[in-house]
Amino acid sequence: MAKVDKARYERETKTSTPPKGETKEKFKDPNAPKRPPSAFFLFCSEYRPKIKGEHPGLSIGDVAKKLGEMWKNTAADNKQP
C-alpha cells in the first residue's frame, strides 16, 4: 500500500504546478512625506563628525561600531529624540 501511494505521490508532484498567486504591485506615492529619523540616526549624525575628527583612520564599519558602543552606553533619558 505504501509503495503504491508513494508512486502516486511522485507522479502527481511531477505533473502538478503550484498555483500562481496574485502579485500586488505596491506603488510608492512620490509626494508622501519622509519618515522622521530615529533617535539613533540623530545621535549618529551628531557624533559621527566628532569621531571622524578624533580618529581619521577608522573605516566606515569601525566608526559604526564606535557609534553603537556610545549609543549603548548612553543613558535612556538622552536617547529620546
Secondary structure by P-SEA (a helix, b strand, c coil): caaaaaaaaaaaaaaccccccbbbbbbcccccccccccaaaaaaaacaaaaaaacccccaaaaaaaaaaaaaacccccccc
